[in-house]
Amino acid sequence: MNEDEIRNLIANDEDMMEVISLVNKLDLPDYLIGAGFVRNFVWDNLHHYDKVTPLNDIDVVYFDPLHIDKNLEKQYEDYLNSQKAGNWSVKNQARMHLKNSHEPYISTLDAISHWTETATAIGVRLNKKGEVEIIAPYGIEDLVNLIIRPITNTDLSIFRERVTNKKWLTKWPLLKVLYE
């Protein structure tokens, strides 16, 4: 599976496009819908599942250094919930470096490059032409090869805990965990 195939799968999936279109209407700067929203969808397809694996949440991230009030994020979550029920998580990455004890992020791409696994550090959005765009700082190779690998500076205890707690190997038995 390559990027074009992922884009086409997403573009032809009514539920995925409903979520992406809804978030796109918020007109958030440098937004992405990421993590499990994309990762699980691809893994489900690679496992040939007929039904999608339920999401724990829908991660919407954006970058707006001029408006870092957490209440604004809550307003976005409330709006999204009023349009489509779900466990929406909206986070302005311009302030998340404080929570994660990192240097300030400079963009959404920079922020997601700090997420725990390479296959999780992926997001989608609509470009100006209304086409699905994939943002993946580590590429899609691990994702499409069913590899769970920590990013370089990840605390391995956090990585192991996520692999165990999220039950990825039970949900997607073809996955391979690499501790490098």
ZAMARGU-4260 file (C-alpha; in steps of 0.2 Angstrom, whole numbers, plus 5000, padded with zeros to 4 digits):
<rodrens>
0) 5000/5000/5000 | 5007/5017/4995 | 5001/5035/5000 | 4990/5036/4984 | 4981/5020/4989
5) 4979/5027/5007 | 4972/5043/5000 | 4960/5034/4989 | 4954/5022/5003 | 4951/5037/5014
10) 4943/5048/5000 | 4931/5033/4996 | 4926/5030/5014 | 4910/5039/5019 | 4913/5039/5037
15) 4931/5045/5036 | 4927/5059/5024 | 4912/5064/5035 | 4924/5067/5050 | 4938/5076/5039
20) 4925/5087/5031 | 4917/5092/5048 | 4934/5096/5055 | 4939/5106/5039 | 4924/5117/5042
25) 4932/5123/5058 | 4946/5131/5047 | 4959/5128/5060 | 4976/5133/5056 | 4988/5119/5051
30) 4976/5106/5057 | 4977/5087/5055 | 4966/5073/5061 | 4979/5060/5067 | 4985/5046/5076
35) 4973/5031/5078 | 4961/5039/5066 | 4973/5036/5051 | 4983/5022/5059 | 4969/5011/5064
40) 4960/5013/5047 | 4975/5008/5038 | 4978/4993/5049 | 4960/4987/5048 | 4962/4988/5029
45) 4978/4978/5029 | 4970/4965/5040 | 4955/4964/5028 | 4943/4968/5042 | 4925/4971/5036
50) 4921/4982/5051 | 4932/4996/5058 | 4940/4995/5075 | 4931/5007/5086 | 4942/5023/5090
55) 4946/5028/5108 | 4945/5046/5102 | 4947/5057/5087 | 4963/5067/5088 | 4962/5084/5080
60) 4978/5094/5081 | 4981/5112/5075 | 4994/5125/5077 | 4989/5143/5082 | 5002/5152/5093
65) 4990/5167/5094 | 4976/5158/5103 | 4982/5146/5116 | 4967/5146/5128 | 4962/5128/5132
70) 4944/5134/5133 | 4944/5137/5114 | 4949/5119/5112 | 4934/5114/5122 | 4923/5124/5112
75) 4929/5115/5096 | 4926/5099/5105 | 4908/5104/5110 | 4905/5109/5092 | 4911/5093/5084
80) 4901/5083/5097 | 4885/5093/5092 | 4888/5088/5074 | 4894/5070/5076 | 4895/5060/5092
85) 4912/5055/5097 | 4926/5056/5109 | 4934/5072/5101 | 4951/5077/5107 | 4956/5094/5100
90) 4973/5101/5105 | 4982/5117/5099 | 5000/5111/5097 | 5007/5128/5100 | 5004/5125/5119
95) 5007/5106/5120 | 5026/5107/5122 | 5023/5113/5139 | 5013/5097/5144 | 5027/5086/5136
100) 5042/5096/5142 | 5049/5099/5125 | 5055/5114/5116 | 5041/5124/5108 | 5034/5116/5093
105) 5035/5127/5077 | 5021/5118/5067 | 5009/5103/5068 | 5021/5093/5058 | 5034/5097/5071
110) 5022/5092/5085 | 5017/5075/5079 | 5035/5071/5075 | 5036/5069/5094 | 5022/5057/5096
115) 5027/5040/5103 | 5027/5028/5088 | 5031/5031/5069 | 5015/5023/5064 | 5005/5035/5075
120) 5014/5051/5069 | 5002/5053/5054 | 4988/5064/5050 | 4976/5069/5036 | 4967/5084/5031
125) 4959/5092/5016 | 4971/5103/5005 | 4965/5119/4997 | 4958/5109/4982 | 4947/5098/4994
130) 4958/5083/4992 | 4965/5071/5006 | 4982/5076/5011 | 4993/5064/5021 | 5006/5072/5033
135) 5019/5059/5040 | 5035/5065/5047 | 5042/5047/5047 | 5034/5042/5031 | 5021/5028/5029
140) 5033/5013/5028 | 5031/5007/5046 | 5012/5010/5045 | 5009/5000/5029 | 5022/4986/5034
145) 5012/4984/5051 | 5027/4989/5061 | 5025/4997/5078 | 5042/5006/5082 | 5046/5020/5094
150) 5052/5037/5088 | 5071/5039/5092 | 5069/5049/5108 | 5054/5039/5116 | 5055/5033/5133
155) 5054/5014/5130 | 5044/5011/5146 | 5030/5023/5139 | 5031/5014/5122 | 5029/4997/5130
160) 5015/5003/5141 | 5006/5010/5126 | 5008/4993/5116 | 5001/4983/5131 | 4987/4995/5136
165) 4981/4998/5118 | 4980/4979/5115 | 4987/4982/5097 | 4993/4965/5095 | 4977/4957/5100
170) 4967/4969/5088 | 4979/4967/5074 | 4988/4951/5075 | 4999/4954/5060 | 5008/4969/5069
175) 5027/4967/5073 | 5034/4977/5087 | 5052/4984/5085 | 5061/4991/5100 | 5074/5001/5092
</rodrens>
